[in-house]
Amino acid sequence: MATQAPTAHGFSFLRITIALQTLTVFLQAISAGLLLTTSYGEMLHSVGARVMYGASMLYVLAAVLAWKPGGGSPRPIGHALGFLALASVQVAVGIAHLPPVHLPLGVLMFGLSLLALVRR
């Protein structure tokens, strides 16, 4: 089975996008704390949600590119689409102000993203 071509530093585009996604989810946890303690926290959390969602979409694109032109496994596409689905639910429950669902889902998303990063 072929693997995705590494970049100049040995990291694939797919791995970089997973790292970016993991970082954005982590930063959302920080901005959630700021949401509770500062006047600008809500704005940071809102902007961060958009960035995190964009990072999740980029992860899907990277997974498709690693599979089709790169000759890799299609499995990361399922992982990326699953994460994008979780991100969609997370955004919806955040807008609906449902912290009992929003907070544990955020922790789950961070764990899954970190797991994907370590396994990649």
C-alpha positions as CSV (number, residue, x, y, z in Angstrom):
1,M,0.0,0.0,0.0
2,A,1.4,3.4,-0.9
3,T,1.7,6.1,1.6
4,Q,1.2,9.8,1.3
5,A,4.3,11.8,0.2
6,P,6.0,13.6,3.0
7,T,6.6,17.4,2.9
8,A,10.1,18.9,3.2
9,H,10.1,18.3,7.0
10,G,8.7,14.7,6.8
11,F,5.1,15.7,7.7
12,S,2.2,14.9,5.4
13,F,-0.5,17.4,4.7
14,L,-2.9,15.1,6.4
15,R,-0.9,15.0,9.6
16,I,-0.6,18.8,9.5
17,T,-4.3,19.2,9.2
18,I,-5.0,16.8,12.0
19,A,-2.5,18.8,14.2
20,L,-4.2,22.0,13.2
21,Q,-7.6,20.6,14.1
22,T,-6.4,19.3,17.4
23,L,-4.9,22.7,18.2
24,T,-8.1,24.5,17.4
25,V,-10.2,22.2,19.6
26,F,-7.7,22.8,22.4
27,L,-7.9,26.6,21.9
28,Q,-11.7,26.3,22.1
29,A,-11.4,24.9,25.6
30,I,-9.3,27.9,26.6
31,S,-11.7,30.3,25.0
32,A,-14.6,28.6,26.8
33,G,-12.8,29.5,30.1
34,L,-12.5,33.0,28.9
35,L,-16.1,33.0,27.9
36,L,-17.0,32.6,31.6
37,T,-14.5,35.1,32.9
38,T,-14.0,38.0,30.5
39,S,-16.1,40.3,28.4
40,Y,-14.4,39.3,25.1
41,G,-14.5,35.5,25.7
42,E,-17.8,35.1,23.8
43,M,-16.3,36.7,20.7
44,L,-13.2,34.6,20.9
45,H,-15.2,31.4,21.4
46,S,-17.4,32.3,18.5
47,V,-14.5,33.0,16.1
48,G,-12.7,29.9,17.4
49,A,-15.7,27.8,16.5
50,R,-15.6,28.9,12.9
51,V,-11.8,28.3,12.7
52,M,-12.3,24.8,14.3
53,Y,-15.0,24.0,11.8
54,G,-12.8,25.2,8.9
55,A,-10.0,23.0,10.2
56,S,-12.3,20.0,10.3
57,M,-13.3,20.7,6.7
58,L,-9.6,21.0,5.8
59,Y,-9.0,17.6,7.4
60,V,-11.6,16.1,5.1
61,L,-9.9,17.6,2.1
62,A,-6.5,16.3,3.2
63,A,-7.9,12.8,3.8
64,V,-9.4,12.8,0.3
65,L,-6.1,14.0,-1.2
66,A,-4.1,11.5,0.7
67,W,-6.4,8.7,-0.6
68,K,-7.1,9.4,-4.2
69,P,-4.0,11.1,-5.8
70,G,-1.7,9.9,-3.0
71,G,-2.8,6.2,-3.2
72,G,-3.3,6.0,0.5
73,S,-6.1,4.2,2.5
74,P,-9.6,5.6,2.3
75,R,-10.0,5.0,6.1
76,P,-8.9,8.6,7.1
77,I,-11.8,9.9,5.0
78,G,-14.3,8.2,7.3
79,H,-12.5,9.5,10.4
80,A,-12.5,13.0,9.0
81,L,-16.1,12.9,8.0
82,G,-17.0,11.5,11.4
83,F,-15.1,14.4,13.1
84,L,-16.8,16.9,10.8
85,A,-20.2,15.5,11.8
86,L,-19.2,15.8,15.5
87,A,-18.1,19.4,14.8
88,S,-21.5,20.1,13.2
89,V,-23.3,18.8,16.3
90,Q,-21.0,20.7,18.6
91,V,-21.7,24.0,16.8
92,A,-25.5,23.3,16.9
93,V,-25.5,22.5,20.6
94,G,-23.3,25.5,21.3
95,I,-25.7,27.8,19.5
96,A,-28.6,26.2,21.4
97,H,-26.7,26.8,24.7
98,L,-26.7,23.2,25.9
99,P,-23.6,23.0,28.1
100,P,-24.4,19.5,29.4
101,V,-23.9,18.2,25.8
102,H,-21.5,20.8,24.5
103,L,-18.8,20.4,27.1
104,P,-18.5,16.6,27.1
105,L,-18.7,16.6,23.3
106,G,-15.8,19.1,23.2
107,V,-13.7,16.8,25.5
108,L,-14.6,13.8,23.3
109,M,-13.6,15.7,20.2
110,F,-10.3,16.7,21.6
111,G,-9.5,13.2,22.6
112,L,-10.5,11.8,19.2
113,S,-8.5,14.4,17.4
114,L,-5.4,13.8,19.6
115,L,-5.8,10.0,19.0
116,A,-6.0,10.6,15.2
117,L,-2.8,12.7,15.4
118,V,-0.9,10.2,17.5
119,R,-1.9,7.3,15.2
120,R,-1.0,9.2,12.0
